[in-house]
Amino acid sequence: MDYAEIEERIHTLVSGSEFRLVEGLAGAVGRLVLEYASVRQVKVRVEKPGGARHARSITAELEFRKR
């Protein structure tokens, strides 16, 4: 598996899109990584510092598995 390629694809995804929710970004990244044949499952954690007035950050953690 080429981690540099995955990193580049994630960077392209993030820089070319506007996600309103961290859950949306985590979902898009998870689906992208599952496209690789050698990946059976992936856990994605996205943290946005200062994303809420009364919290230090907002975090979404999603787990994806192929059937």
C-alpha angles and dihedrals in degrees: 000000000000106000092183089058092049091048091051092049091050090048090051091048094050097043094046097049141056114223117191094193131042087225090062092052093047090050093050092049092047093051091047093053092047089061088078112094094221094054114091099168139002136189117209124195121188121185125188112194114217092011094138134040096233100034136063092231146346118238134190122188119185130177124208129192133183116232 
